[in-house]
Amino acid sequence: MQKIICKKTYDTETSTLLKKVTYGAFGASDGWEESLYQTESGNFFLYVNGGADSKHTKEDITRLSAEKKNAWLKANS
């Protein structure tokens, strides 16, 4: 997935996956995933996707500051 936020491109195909967290069985309507990526220029973003009954009902990308990235990593260790 690719998304442009504030004139910067965030792309799961060209960025480095740092950590992935999944909940539920694959294909379950309440299942979801969160994946932390780092771009070549050092920016961080979170890719999310999930089923219709999950906390991530649609595929999306959210940029993260270094502070928010660290908080996410701590919460998902």
PDB file with SEQRES, HELIX, SHEET and CRYST1 records, atoms N, CA, C and O in Angstrom:
SEQRES   1 A   77  MET GLN LYS ILE ILE CYS LYS LYS THR TYR ASP THR GLU          
SEQRES   2 A   77  THR SER THR LEU LEU LYS LYS VAL THR TYR GLY ALA PHE          
SEQRES   3 A   77  GLY ALA SER ASP GLY TRP GLU GLU SER LEU TYR GLN THR          
SEQRES   4 A   77  GLU SER GLY ASN PHE PHE LEU TYR VAL ASN GLY GLY ALA          
SEQRES   5 A   77  ASP SER LYS HIS THR LYS GLU ASP ILE THR ARG LEU SER          
SEQRES   6 A   77  ALA GLU LYS LYS ASN ALA TRP LEU LYS ALA ASN SER              
HELIX    1 AA1 ALA A   66  ALA A   75  1                                  10    
SHEET    1 AA1 2 GLN A   2  ILE A   5  0                                        
SHEET    2 AA1 2 LYS A   8  ASP A  11 -1                                        
SHEET    1 AA2 4 THR A  16  TYR A  23  0                                        
SHEET    2 AA2 4 TRP A  32  GLN A  38 -1                                        
SHEET    3 AA2 4 PHE A  44  GLY A  50 -1                                        
SHEET    4 AA2 4 ASP A  60  LEU A  64 -1                                        
CRYST1    1.000    1.000    1.000  90.00  90.00  90.00 P 1           1          
ATOM      1  N   MET A   1       0.853  -1.173   0.000  1.00  0.00           N  
ATOM      2  CA  MET A   1       0.000   0.000   0.000  1.00  0.00           C  
ATOM      3  C   MET A   1       0.893   1.228   0.000  1.00  0.00           C  
ATOM      4  O   MET A   1       1.997   1.220   0.546  1.00  0.00           O  
ATOM      5  N   GLN A   2       0.401   2.261  -0.612  1.00  0.00           N  
ATOM      6  CA  GLN A   2       1.125   3.527  -0.674  1.00  0.00           C  
ATOM      7  C   GLN A   2       0.172   4.664  -0.316  1.00  0.00           C  
ATOM      8  O   GLN A   2      -0.992   4.666  -0.715  1.00  0.00           O  
ATOM      9  N   LYS A   3       0.687   5.633   0.446  1.00  0.00           N  
ATOM     10  CA  LYS A   3      -0.107   6.796   0.828  1.00  0.00           C  
ATOM     11  C   LYS A   3       0.814   8.003   0.921  1.00  0.00           C  
ATOM     12  O   LYS A   3       1.931   7.904   1.429  1.00  0.00           O  
ATOM     13  N   ILE A   4       0.343   9.132   0.433  1.00  0.00           N  
ATOM     14  CA  ILE A   4       1.096  10.379   0.537  1.00  0.00           C  
ATOM     15  C   ILE A   4       0.492  11.200   1.671  1.00  0.00           C  
ATOM     16  O   ILE A   4      -0.705  11.489   1.679  1.00  0.00           O  
ATOM     17  N   ILE A   5       1.344  11.572   2.630  1.00  0.00           N  
ATOM     18  CA  ILE A   5       0.923  12.366   3.780  1.00  0.00           C  
ATOM     19  C   ILE A   5       1.882  13.550   3.884  1.00  0.00           C  
ATOM     20  O   ILE A   5       3.093  13.367   4.007  1.00  0.00           O  
ATOM     21  N   CYS A   6       1.341  14.748   3.834  1.00  0.00           N  
ATOM     22  CA  CYS A   6       2.162  15.964   3.923  1.00  0.00           C  
ATOM     23  C   CYS A   6       3.320  15.933   2.923  1.00  0.00           C  
ATOM     24  O   CYS A   6       4.461  16.229   3.277  1.00  0.00           O  
ATOM     25  N   LYS A   7       3.024  15.580   1.694  1.00  0.00           N  
ATOM     26  CA  LYS A   7       3.976  15.554   0.579  1.00  0.00           C  
ATOM     27  C   LYS A   7       5.079  14.511   0.718  1.00  0.00           C  
ATOM     28  O   LYS A   7       6.074  14.569  -0.003  1.00  0.00           O  
ATOM     29  N   LYS A   8       4.916  13.554   1.638  1.00  0.00           N  
ATOM     30  CA  LYS A   8       5.873  12.466   1.788  1.00  0.00           C  
ATOM     31  C   LYS A   8       5.163  11.160   1.455  1.00  0.00           C  
ATOM     32  O   LYS A   8       4.009  10.946   1.824  1.00  0.00           O  
ATOM     33  N   THR A   9       5.881  10.298   0.751  1.00  0.00           N  
ATOM     34  CA  THR A   9       5.309   9.015   0.345  1.00  0.00           C  
ATOM     35  C   THR A   9       5.666   7.933   1.353  1.00  0.00           C  
ATOM     36  O   THR A   9       6.829   7.768   1.722  1.00  0.00           O  
ATOM     37  N   TYR A  10       4.662   7.207   1.787  1.00  0.00           N  
ATOM     38  CA  TYR A  10       4.818   6.080   2.700  1.00  0.00           C  
ATOM     39  C   TYR A  10       4.352   4.845   1.931  1.00  0.00           C  
ATOM     40  O   TYR A  10       3.185   4.751   1.548  1.00  0.00           O  
ATOM     41  N   ASP A  11       5.263   3.900   1.705  1.00  0.00           N  
ATOM     42  CA  ASP A  11       4.994   2.766   0.826  1.00  0.00           C  
ATOM     43  C   ASP A  11       5.482   1.477   1.480  1.00  0.00           C  
ATOM     44  O   ASP A  11       6.661   1.351   1.812  1.00  0.00           O  
ATOM     45  N   THR A  12       4.581   0.529   1.663  1.00  0.00           N  
ATOM     46  CA  THR A  12       4.956  -0.743   2.284  1.00  0.00           C  
ATOM     47  C   THR A  12       5.866  -1.573   1.384  1.00  0.00           C  
ATOM     48  O   THR A  12       6.597  -2.432   1.878  1.00  0.00           O  
ATOM     49  N   GLU A  13       5.837  -1.337   0.084  1.00  0.00           N  
ATOM     50  CA  GLU A  13       6.661  -2.107  -0.856  1.00  0.00           C  
ATOM     51  C   GLU A  13       8.132  -1.702  -0.806  1.00  0.00           C  
ATOM     52  O   GLU A  13       9.008  -2.540  -1.017  1.00  0.00           O  
ATOM     53  N   THR A  14       8.414  -0.430  -0.530  1.00  0.00           N  
ATOM     54  CA  THR A  14       9.787   0.067  -0.588  1.00  0.00           C  
ATOM     55  C   THR A  14      10.382   0.376   0.786  1.00  0.00           C  
ATOM     56  O   THR A  14      11.541   0.782   0.877  1.00  0.00           O  
ATOM     57  N   SER A  15       9.618   0.193   1.836  1.00  0.00           N  
ATOM     58  CA  SER A  15      10.082   0.480   3.198  1.00  0.00           C  
ATOM     59  C   SER A  15      10.456  -0.811   3.911  1.00  0.00           C  
ATOM     60  O   SER A  15      10.126  -1.907   3.459  1.00  0.00           O  
ATOM     61  N   THR A  16      11.148  -0.662   5.029  1.00  0.00           N  
ATOM     62  CA  THR A  16      11.605  -1.811   5.810  1.00  0.00           C  
ATOM     63  C   THR A  16      10.612  -2.124   6.917  1.00  0.00           C  
ATOM     64  O   THR A  16      10.274  -1.256   7.722  1.00  0.00           O  
ATOM     65  N   LEU A  17      10.147  -3.368   6.955  1.00  0.00           N  
ATOM     66  CA  LEU A  17       9.252  -3.823   8.023  1.00  0.00           C  
ATOM     67  C   LEU A  17      10.080  -4.040   9.282  1.00  0.00           C  
ATOM     68  O   LEU A  17      11.037  -4.814   9.281  1.00  0.00           O  
ATOM     69  N   LEU A  18       9.702  -3.343  10.365  1.00  0.00           N  
ATOM     70  CA  LEU A  18      10.418  -3.464  11.636  1.00  0.00           C  
ATOM     71  C   LEU A  18       9.755  -4.451  12.588  1.00  0.00           C  
ATOM     72  O   LEU A  18      10.434  -5.207  13.282  1.00  0.00           O  
ATOM     73  N   LYS A  19       8.418  -4.439  12.616  1.00  0.00           N  
ATOM     74  CA  LYS A  19       7.687  -5.338  13.518  1.00  0.00           C  
ATOM     75  C   LYS A  19       6.244  -5.429  13.057  1.00  0.00           C  
ATOM     76  O   LYS A  19       5.656  -4.456  12.586  1.00  0.00           O  
ATOM     77  N   LYS A  20       5.689  -6.624  13.206  1.00  0.00           N  
ATOM     78  CA  LYS A  20       4.290  -6.856  12.836  1.00  0.00           C  
ATOM     79  C   LYS A  20       3.581  -7.520  14.009  1.00  0.00           C  
ATOM     80  O   LYS A  20       4.107  -8.448  14.625  1.00  0.00           O  
ATOM     81  N   VAL A  21       2.379  -7.031  14.309  1.00  0.00           N  
ATOM     82  CA  VAL A  21       1.557  -7.587  15.376  1.00  0.00           C  
ATOM     83  C   VAL A  21       0.219  -7.986  14.765  1.00  0.00           C  
ATOM     84  O   VAL A  21      -0.395  -7.208  14.036  1.00  0.00           O  
ATOM     85  N   THR A  22      -0.230  -9.203  15.067  1.00  0.00           N  
ATOM     86  CA  THR A  22      -1.521  -9.659  14.570  1.00  0.00           C  
ATOM     87  C   THR A  22      -2.394 -10.101  15.730  1.00  0.00           C  
ATOM     88  O   THR A  22      -1.905 -10.505  16.785  1.00  0.00           O  
ATOM     89  N   TYR A  23      -3.695 -10.013  15.508  1.00  0.00           N  
ATOM     90  CA  TYR A  23      -4.665 -10.448  16.506  1.00  0.00           C  
ATOM     91  C   TYR A  23      -5.724 -11.265  15.784  1.00  0.00           C  
ATOM     92  O   TYR A  23      -6.244 -10.841  14.752  1.00  0.00           O  
ATOM     93  N   GLY A  24      -6.036 -12.411  16.312  1.00  0.00           N  
ATOM     94  CA  GLY A  24      -7.084 -13.248  15.746  1.00  0.00           C  
ATOM     95  C   GLY A  24      -6.583 -14.116  14.608  1.00  0.00           C  
ATOM     96  O   GLY A  24      -5.439 -14.003  14.168  1.00  0.00           O  
ATOM     97  N   ALA A  25      -7.453 -14.971  14.150  1.00  0.00           N  
ATOM     98  CA  ALA A  25      -7.132 -15.890  13.060  1.00  0.00           C  
ATOM     99  C   ALA A  25      -7.239 -15.171  11.717  1.00  0.00           C  
ATOM    100  O   ALA A  25      -8.043 -14.253  11.552  1.00  0.00           O  
ATOM    101  N   PHE A  26      -6.420 -15.602  10.764  1.00  0.00           N  
ATOM    102  CA  PHE A  26      -6.458 -15.010   9.432  1.00  0.00           C  
ATOM    103  C   PHE A  26      -7.860 -15.153   8.853  1.00  0.00           C  
ATOM    104  O   PHE A  26      -8.428 -16.245   8.843  1.00  0.00           O  
ATOM    105  N   GLY A  27      -8.405 -14.061   8.378  1.00  0.00           N  
ATOM    106  CA  GLY A  27      -9.736 -14.058   7.787  1.00  0.00           C  
ATOM    107  C   GLY A  27     -10.873 -13.845   8.771  1.00  0.00           C  
ATOM    108  O   GLY A  27     -12.022 -13.685   8.358  1.00  0.00           O  
ATOM    109  N   ALA A  28     -10.576 -13.839  10.071  1.00  0.00           N  
ATOM    110  CA  ALA A  28     -11.624 -13.624  11.074  1.00  0.00           C  
ATOM    111  C   ALA A  28     -12.099 -12.179  11.017  1.00  0.00           C  
ATOM    112  O   ALA A  28     -11.289 -11.270  10.832  1.00  0.00           O  
ATOM    113  N   SER A  29     -13.390 -11.956  11.171  1.00  0.00           N  
ATOM    114  CA  SER A  29     -13.937 -10.601  11.044  1.00  0.00           C  
ATOM    115  C   SER A  29     -13.461  -9.668  12.153  1.00  0.00           C  
ATOM    116  O   SER A  29     -13.482  -8.449  11.988  1.00  0.00           O  
ATOM    117  N   ASP A  30     -13.030 -10.236  13.286  1.00  0.00           N  
ATOM    118  CA  ASP A  30     -12.516  -9.387  14.365  1.00  0.00           C  
ATOM    119  C   ASP A  30     -10.992  -9.350  14.394  1.00  0.00           C  
ATOM    120  O   ASP A  30     -10.411  -8.718  15.276  1.00  0.00           O  
ATOM    121  N   GLY A  31     -10.342 -10.007  13.457  1.00  0.00           N  
ATOM    122  CA  GLY A  31      -8.883 -10.029  13.401  1.00  0.00           C  
ATOM    123  C   GLY A  31      -8.321  -8.761  12.778  1.00  0.00           C  
ATOM    124  O   GLY A  31      -8.984  -8.100  11.978  1.00  0.00           O  
ATOM    125  N   TRP A  32      -7.081  -8.428  13.157  1.00  0.00           N  
ATOM    126  CA  TRP A  32      -6.429  -7.230  12.616  1.00  0.00           C  
ATOM    127  C   TRP A  32      -4.923  -7.395  12.656  1.00  0.00           C  
ATOM    128  O   TRP A  32      -4.403  -8.302  13.306  1.00  0.00           O  
ATOM    129  N   GLU A  33      -4.224  -6.506  11.952  1.00  0.00           N  
ATOM    130  CA  GLU A  33      -2.775  -6.472  11.988  1.00  0.00           C  
ATOM    131  C   GLU A  33      -2.292  -5.031  12.018  1.00  0.00           C  
ATOM    132  O   GLU A  33      -2.929  -4.134  11.466  1.00  0.00           O  
ATOM    133  N   GLU A  34      -1.164  -4.829  12.666  1.00  0.00           N  
ATOM    134  CA  GLU A  34      -0.460  -3.545  12.686  1.00  0.00           C  
ATOM    135  C   GLU A  34       0.993  -3.840  12.344  1.00  0.00           C  
ATOM    136  O   GLU A  34       1.611  -4.721  12.942  1.00  0.00           O  
ATOM    137  N   SER A  35       1.539  -3.101  11.380  1.00  0.00           N  
ATOM    138  CA  SER A  35       2.919  -3.316  10.950  1.00  0.00           C  
ATOM    139  C   SER A  35       3.667  -1.995  10.983  1.00  0.00           C  
ATOM    140  O   SER A  35       3.233  -1.005  10.393  1.00  0.00           O  
ATOM    141  N   LEU A  36       4.794  -1.992  11.679  1.00  0.00           N  
ATOM    142  CA  LEU A  36       5.627  -0.805  11.787  1.00  0.00           C  
ATOM    143  C   LEU A  36       6.698  -0.833  10.703  1.00  0.00           C  
ATOM    144  O   LEU A  36       7.426  -1.817  10.569  1.00  0.00           O  
ATOM    145  N   TYR A  37       6.792   0.249   9.929  1.00  0.00           N  
ATOM    146  CA  TYR A  37       7.757   0.359   8.841  1.00  0.00           C  
ATOM    147  C   TYR A  37       8.630   1.594   9.030  1.00  0.00           C  
ATOM    148  O   TYR A  37       8.265   2.544   9.724  1.00  0.00           O  
ATOM    149  N   GLN A  38       9.808   1.547   8.382  1.00  0.00           N  
ATOM    150  CA  GLN A  38      10.680   2.708   8.305  1.00  0.00           C  
ATOM    151  C   GLN A  38      11.015   2.931   6.832  1.00  0.00           C  
ATOM    152  O   GLN A  38      11.401   2.004   6.120  1.00  0.00           O  
ATOM    153  N   THR A  39      10.857   4.188   6.388  1.00  0.00           N  
ATOM    154  CA  THR A  39      11.167   4.528   5.004  1.00  0.00           C  
ATOM    155  C   THR A  39      12.680   4.655   4.826  1.00  0.00           C  
ATOM    156  O   THR A  39      13.426   4.690   5.804  1.00  0.00           O  
ATOM    157  N   GLU A  40      13.119   4.722   3.581  1.00  0.00           N  
ATOM    158  CA  GLU A  40      14.546   4.889   3.289  1.00  0.00           C  
ATOM    159  C   GLU A  40      15.082   6.197   3.866  1.00  0.00           C  
ATOM    160  O   GLU A  40      16.261   6.287   4.210  1.00  0.00           O  
ATOM    161  N   SER A  41      14.220   7.213   3.973  1.00  0.00           N  
ATOM    162  CA  SER A  41      14.653   8.503   4.519  1.00  0.00           C  
ATOM    163  C   SER A  41      14.543   8.568   6.041  1.00  0.00           C  
ATOM    164  O   SER A  41      14.806   9.615   6.632  1.00  0.00           O  
ATOM    165  N   GLY A  42      14.157   7.459   6.683  1.00  0.00           N  
ATOM    166  CA  GLY A  42      14.148   7.393   8.142  1.00  0.00           C  
ATOM    167  C   GLY A  42      12.823   7.709   8.811  1.00  0.00           C  
ATOM    168  O   GLY A  42      12.754   7.757  10.039  1.00  0.00           O  
ATOM    169  N   ASN A  43      11.774   7.924   8.038  1.00  0.00           N  
ATOM    170  CA  ASN A  43      10.457   8.193   8.616  1.00  0.00           C  
ATOM    171  C   ASN A  43       9.788   6.877   9.011  1.00  0.00           C  
ATOM    172  O   ASN A  43      10.035   5.836   8.401  1.00  0.00           O  
ATOM    173  N   PHE A  44       8.946   6.935  10.031  1.00  0.00           N  
ATOM    174  CA  PHE A  44       8.241   5.760  10.521  1.00  0.00           C  
ATOM    175  C   PHE A  44       6.755   5.877  10.209  1.00  0.00           C  
ATOM    176  O   PHE A  44       6.182   6.966  10.209  1.00  0.00           O  
ATOM    177  N   PHE A  45       6.142   4.705   9.940  1.00  0.00           N  
ATOM    178  CA  PHE A  45       4.700   4.691   9.747  1.00  0.00           C  
ATOM    179  C   PHE A  45       4.136   3.347  10.167  1.00  0.00           C  
ATOM    180  O   PHE A  45       4.836   2.337  10.236  1.00  0.00           O  
ATOM    181  N   LEU A  46       2.837   3.376  10.445  1.00  0.00           N  
ATOM    182  CA  LEU A  46       2.117   2.182  10.862  1.00  0.00           C  
ATOM    183  C   LEU A  46       1.110   1.836   9.776  1.00  0.00           C  
ATOM    184  O   LEU A  46       0.266   2.653   9.409  1.00  0.00           O  
ATOM    185  N   TYR A  47       1.213   0.612   9.270  1.00  0.00           N  
ATOM    186  CA  TYR A  47       0.236   0.089   8.318  1.00  0.00           C  
ATOM    187  C   TYR A  47      -0.742  -0.750   9.125  1.00  0.00           C  
ATOM    188  O   TYR A  47      -0.323  -1.600   9.911  1.00  0.00           O  
ATOM    189  N   VAL A  48      -2.040  -0.523   8.943  1.00  0.00           N  
ATOM    190  CA  VAL A  48      -3.060  -1.281   9.672  1.00  0.00           C  
ATOM    191  C   VAL A  48      -4.082  -1.844   8.700  1.00  0.00           C  
ATOM    192  O   VAL A  48      -4.347  -1.270   7.644  1.00  0.00           O  
ATOM    193  N   ASN A  49      -4.649  -2.980   9.081  1.00  0.00           N  
ATOM    194  CA  ASN A  49      -5.701  -3.605   8.281  1.00  0.00           C  
ATOM    195  C   ASN A  49      -6.427  -4.595   9.168  1.00  0.00           C  
ATOM    196  O   ASN A  49      -5.838  -5.168  10.084  1.00  0.00           O  
ATOM    197  N   GLY A  50      -7.711  -4.795   8.895  1.00  0.00           N  
ATOM    198  CA  GLY A  50      -8.459  -5.735   9.708  1.00  0.00           C  
ATOM    199  C   GLY A  50      -9.808  -6.076   9.126  1.00  0.00           C  
ATOM    200  O   GLY A  50     -10.215  -5.562   8.084  1.00  0.00           O  
ATOM    201  N   GLY A  51     -10.488  -6.958   9.828  1.00  0.00           N  
ATOM    202  CA  GLY A  51     -11.809  -7.395   9.417  1.00  0.00           C  
ATOM    203  C   GLY A  51     -12.890  -6.377   9.778  1.00  0.00           C  
ATOM    204  O   GLY A  51     -12.626  -5.375  10.443  1.00  0.00           O  
ATOM    205  N   ALA A  52     -14.088  -6.650   9.332  1.00  0.00           N  
ATOM    206  CA  ALA A  52     -15.219  -5.731   9.498  1.00  0.00           C  
ATOM    207  C   ALA A  52     -15.569  -5.466  10.963  1.00  0.00           C  
ATOM    208  O   ALA A  52     -16.114  -4.408  11.279  1.00  0.00           O  
ATOM    209  N   ASP A  53     -15.269  -6.400  11.856  1.00  0.00           N  
ATOM    210  CA  ASP A  53     -15.600  -6.244  13.272  1.00  0.00           C  
ATOM    211  C   ASP A  53     -14.376  -5.947  14.133  1.00  0.00           C  
ATOM    212  O   ASP A  53     -14.428  -6.098  15.353  1.00  0.00           O  
ATOM    213  N   SER A  54     -13.280  -5.529  13.512  1.00  0.00           N  
ATOM    214  CA  SER A  54     -12.042  -5.274  14.251  1.00  0.00           C  
ATOM    215  C   SER A  54     -11.859  -3.791  14.520  1.00  0.00           C  
ATOM    216  O   SER A  54     -12.668  -2.964  14.100  1.00  0.00           O  
ATOM    217  N   LYS A  55     -10.776  -3.465  15.231  1.00  0.00           N  
ATOM    218  CA  LYS A  55     -10.483  -2.056  15.500  1.00  0.00           C  
ATOM    219  C   LYS A  55      -9.907  -1.353  14.274  1.00  0.00           C  
ATOM    220  O   LYS A  55      -9.841  -0.123  14.253  1.00  0.00           O  
ATOM    221  N   HIS A  56      -9.493  -2.092  13.267  1.00  0.00           N  
ATOM    222  CA  HIS A  56      -8.984  -1.525  12.005  1.00  0.00           C  
ATOM    223  C   HIS A  56      -9.854  -2.059  10.870  1.00  0.00           C  
ATOM    224  O   HIS A  56      -9.499  -3.044  10.222  1.00  0.00           O  
ATOM    225  N   THR A  57     -10.970  -1.422  10.634  1.00  0.00           N  
ATOM    226  CA  THR A  57     -11.930  -1.933   9.653  1.00  0.00           C  
ATOM    227  C   THR A  57     -11.549  -1.632   8.209  1.00  0.00           C  
ATOM    228  O   THR A  57     -12.202  -2.110   7.282  1.00  0.00           O  
ATOM    229  N   LYS A  58     -10.499  -0.844   8.013  1.00  0.00           N  
ATOM    230  CA  LYS A  58     -10.033  -0.578   6.655  1.00  0.00           C  
ATOM    231  C   LYS A  58      -8.517  -0.481   6.640  1.00  0.00           C  
ATOM    232  O   LYS A  58      -7.888  -0.190   7.657  1.00  0.00           O  
ATOM    233  N   GLU A  59      -7.948  -0.724   5.486  1.00  0.00           N  
ATOM    234  CA  GLU A  59      -6.513  -0.620   5.284  1.00  0.00           C  
ATOM    235  C   GLU A  59      -6.117   0.854   5.337  1.00  0.00           C  
ATOM    236  O   GLU A  59      -6.768   1.698   4.722  1.00  0.00           O  
ATOM    237  N   ASP A  60      -5.037   1.163   6.080  1.00  0.00           N  
ATOM    238  CA  ASP A  60      -4.626   2.558   6.200  1.00  0.00           C  
ATOM    239  C   ASP A  60      -3.152   2.639   6.609  1.00  0.00           C  
ATOM    240  O   ASP A  60      -2.565   1.668   7.085  1.00  0.00           O  
ATOM    241  N   ILE A  61      -2.583   3.813   6.409  1.00  0.00           N  
ATOM    242  CA  ILE A  61      -1.228   4.128   6.834  1.00  0.00           C  
ATOM    243  C   ILE A  61      -1.278   5.402   7.658  1.00  0.00           C  
ATOM    244  O   ILE A  61      -1.935   6.373   7.282  1.00  0.00           O  
ATOM    245  N   THR A  62      -0.572   5.390   8.799  1.00  0.00           N  
ATOM    246  CA  THR A  62      -0.471   6.547   9.673  1.00  0.00           C  
ATOM    247  C   THR A  62       1.002   6.816   9.945  1.00  0.00           C  
ATOM    248  O   THR A  62       1.738   5.908  10.329  1.00  0.00           O  
ATOM    249  N   ARG A  63       1.436   8.056   9.749  1.00  0.00           N  
ATOM    250  CA  ARG A  63       2.831   8.373  10.037  1.00  0.00           C  
ATOM    251  C   ARG A  63       3.022   8.459  11.551  1.00  0.00           C  
ATOM    252  O   ARG A  63       2.096   8.793  12.290  1.00  0.00           O  
ATOM    253  N   LEU A  64       4.246   8.149  11.996  1.00  0.00           N  
ATOM    254  CA  LEU A  64       4.554   8.166  13.418  1.00  0.00           C  
ATOM    255  C   LEU A  64       5.817   8.973  13.670  1.00  0.00           C  
ATOM    256  O   LEU A  64       6.786   8.882  12.915  1.00  0.00           O  
ATOM    257  N   SER A  65       5.799   9.756  14.725  1.00  0.00           N  
ATOM    258  CA  SER A  65       7.023  10.417  15.185  1.00  0.00           C  
ATOM    259  C   SER A  65       7.899   9.357  15.843  1.00  0.00           C  
ATOM    260  O   SER A  65       7.425   8.261  16.140  1.00  0.00           O  
ATOM    261  N   ALA A  66       9.158   9.669  16.073  1.00  0.00           N  
ATOM    262  CA  ALA A  66      10.058   8.733  16.754  1.00  0.00           C  
ATOM    263  C   ALA A  66       9.517   8.408  18.151  1.00  0.00           C  
ATOM    264  O   ALA A  66       9.621   7.270  18.611  1.00  0.00           O  
ATOM    265  N   GLU A  67       8.945   9.398  18.814  1.00  0.00           N  
ATOM    266  CA  GLU A  67       8.379   9.184  20.152  1.00  0.00           C  
ATOM    267  C   GLU A  67       7.197   8.217  20.101  1.00  0.00           C  
ATOM    268  O   GLU A  67       7.107   7.311  20.929  1.00  0.00           O  
ATOM    269  N   LYS A  68       6.293   8.398  19.140  1.00  0.00           N  
ATOM    270  CA  LYS A  68       5.138   7.510  19.012  1.00  0.00           C  
ATOM    271  C   LYS A  68       5.569   6.116  18.574  1.00  0.00           C  
ATOM    272  O   LYS A  68       4.971   5.122  18.985  1.00  0.00           O  
ATOM    273  N   LYS A  69       6.601   6.041  17.746  1.00  0.00           N  
ATOM    274  CA  LYS A  69       7.143   4.746  17.332  1.00  0.00           C  
ATOM    275  C   LYS A  69       7.665   3.998  18.547  1.00  0.00           C  
ATOM    276  O   LYS A  69       7.391   2.808  18.705  1.00  0.00           O  
ATOM    277  N   ASN A  70       8.412   4.676  19.404  1.00  0.00           N  
ATOM    278  CA  ASN A  70       8.944   4.046  20.620  1.00  0.00           C  
ATOM    279  C   ASN A  70       7.833   3.588  21.544  1.00  0.00           C  
ATOM    280  O   ASN A  70       7.926   2.512  22.137  1.00  0.00           O  
ATOM    281  N   ALA A  71       6.781   4.388  21.678  1.00  0.00           N  
ATOM    282  CA  ALA A  71       5.636   4.012  22.518  1.00  0.00           C  
ATOM    283  C   ALA A  71       4.936   2.786  21.945  1.00  0.00           C  
ATOM    284  O   ALA A  71       4.534   1.896  22.694  1.00  0.00           O  
ATOM    285  N   TRP A  72       4.787   2.734  20.626  1.00  0.00           N  
ATOM    286  CA  TRP A  72       4.147   1.586  19.981  1.00  0.00           C  
ATOM    287  C   TRP A  72       4.978   0.332  20.206  1.00  0.00           C  
ATOM    288  O   TRP A  72       4.440  -0.724  20.541  1.00  0.00           O  
ATOM    289  N   LEU A  73       6.292   0.447  20.022  1.00  0.00           N  
ATOM    290  CA  LEU A  73       7.172  -0.705  20.240  1.00  0.00           C  
ATOM    291  C   LEU A  73       7.101  -1.201  21.686  1.00  0.00           C  
ATOM    292  O   LEU A  73       7.063  -2.406  21.936  1.00  0.00           O  
ATOM    293  N   LYS A  74       7.084  -0.269  22.627  1.00  0.00           N  
ATOM    294  CA  LYS A  74       7.002  -0.644  24.043  1.00  0.00           C  
ATOM    295  C   LYS A  74       5.683  -1.357  24.343  1.00  0.00           C  
ATOM    296  O   LYS A  74       5.661  -2.347  25.073  1.00  0.00           O  
ATOM    297  N   ALA A  75       4.597  -0.855  23.782  1.00  0.00           N  
ATOM    298  CA  ALA A  75       3.284  -1.446  24.013  1.00  0.00           C  
ATOM    299  C   ALA A  75       3.135  -2.810  23.337  1.00  0.00           C  
ATOM    300  O   ALA A  75       2.291  -3.612  23.735  1.00  0.00           O  
ATOM    301  N   ASN A  76       3.947  -3.070  22.324  1.00  0.00           N  
ATOM    302  CA  ASN A  76       3.824  -4.311  21.553  1.00  0.00           C  
ATOM    303  C   ASN A  76       5.052  -5.202  21.653  1.00  0.00           C  
ATOM    304  O   ASN A  76       5.382  -5.933  20.719  1.00  0.00           O  
ATOM    305  N   SER A  77       5.728  -5.132  22.802  1.00  0.00           N  
ATOM    306  CA  SER A  77       6.918  -5.977  23.007  1.00  0.00           C  
ATOM    307  C   SER A  77       6.545  -7.351  23.519  1.00  0.00           C  
ATOM    308  O   SER A  77       7.422  -8.185  23.744  1.00  0.00           O  
TER     309      SER A  77                                                      
END                                                                             
